[in-house]
Amino acid sequence: MAEEIKSLDDLKSAVGGVAAEAVVEAAAPRAPQRDDLGRAYATGKRKDAVARVWVKPGSGKVTVNGKDMSEYFARPVLQMILRQPFDVAGVANQYDVYATVAGGGLSGQAGAVKHGISKALQLHEPSLRAALKAAGFLTRDSRVVERKKYGKAKARRSFQFSKR
């Protein structure tokens, strides 16, 4: 019988070495995507709301539909949702945000702006991608309202049953 193979090096030499060597190229690092004004743009979506978001280095001012964040989103919970991407990435008060949002209600709009901010941040500074992705902020939440079916009062609710 031929010589005994005890290690991977022995196997490589037995096979010939050429086919066994796989050249693995390192993935090219992501390049920042910014416009002429130094802004990064992204679209965020949640439920029926769609937000167009521009992010640029600044003092942390957030403008939504021409109003300040605290004026447009009056509830503290919604303001907290908008601040989450900055806190997770560790860049609070370092970026200015300008967003236009349409459709849905306030909660969906806040989620859409949050999604847009997260996507724009990772486009502006690719090193922030790992933290944002680990927190799940780059994934679009695909849950939407279930449609009404025929023969039903609502999506699942049936009409009241009458025995007689």
N, C-alpha and C positions, 0 to 999 in steps of 0.2 A: 504494500500500500504506500501511497505518497506520504510526504512529510506531514506531521500533525500540526494543525493550526491552533495556537493557544491564545493569540491576541488579535486585535483588529489590524495591527501593523502587518502581522503575518498574512492575514487575509488580503490586505491591500497589495502586498508584494506578490501573492499567488495569483491574484486576478490580473495584475499588470499595472496597477497604480493609476493609469491614465483615466479610466472610466470612473474609478472610485473617488477621485478628487473632485469635489463639487465646489465651485467658486461661488461664495455667497457675498454679494455686494451689499454694503450697508445702505439702508434706505436714506435717500436724500432728505436733509432736514427741510421742514416746511418754510417757505418764504412768506414774510408778511405781505398782506394784500391791502394796500392803502391807495387812496386817490391823490390828486395833486395837492389837496389841502391837508393831507396827513390823516384823513379819516378812514375808518373801516366801516363798511356797510354790510348789513345782514337783515334777513327777513325772519321774523319770529311768528309762530302760529300756535294757537290754543283754542279749542272749541271752534267757535265761528269767528274769532278775532284774528286779524292779521296786522302785525306791526312792522313798520319799516324803521330801522334803527341805524343811526350813525354814531360812532364812538371816536373821540379824539382826546389826546392828552389835555388835561385841564385841572380844574379845582374840585370836581365832583358835582357839578351842576347838572341836574336831570330835568329836561324839558319834554313834556308830552303834549302833543297837539297845541303847541304855543303857550302852554301854561306850565307853571312850576309843578314838580311831582307832588308836593304836599297839597297843592290846590286841586289838581286833577284827580288824584287818588287820595281822598280825604281820610279813609280808614287806615289806621296804623298797620294793620295786617298786610294790606296791599303795598304799602311803602316798604315794609320789611321784605316782601317777596321781590321787589325791584332791587333791593340792596344785596340780596343773597349772592349773586355772581361775583360781586366785588369782594365780599367778605371771604368767600371760599378761595378766590384767587389771590387774596392778600393785597389788593390794589385799591382799597377804599380811598375815596377823595383824590384819585389820581387821574380820572377820566371824566370828561364831559359827555353827556348823552343827549342827542336830539332824536326824538321818536315821533312818528305819526302812527296812530292806531285807529282802526275802524272795525266795526262789526262786533257782535256779541255783547256781553255785559261787562261790568267793571272787573269782575274776577277773571274772566277769560282774557280781557285786555291786559291785565297785570301779568298774567302768565305768558301772553304773547310777547310783551315787552321784555320780560325776563329771558325768554328763549332767544329773542333777538340780541339782547345785550351779551348773552353768553357766546353766541355765534360770532358776533362782531369783535368781542374781546380776543377770542382765540385767533381770529383772522389778523387783528392788529398786532398781537404779541403771541406767536405760536407756542412759546414756552408755557403759557397758561393753560394750554389744552388739556394736559394730564389731570390737573386739579378739577377743571370744569367737567370733564368727561367722567371722572370718578364720582362726582356728586350727581351725575345724571342730568346736568343742565343742557347738554347738547342734543339730547334725545327729544324729539317732538312727541308730546303726550297725545296719542291718537284717539283718546276717548272722546266721543261726541254723543249728542242726544240721539237716542234710538227713535226711528221713525214710527209714525202711527200706522197700524195695520187696519185693513178693512174688516168689518165685523167686530171691531173692538172700540171701546170708548176712548182709550188712549193707546200707548204703545203695547201695553200688556193687560191693562184693566178691561175686564169684560163688562157688558151691560148687566144691570141688576136682574137676577133670576126671579121669575114669578112662577110659583107652582100652579096657581089658578088664574 
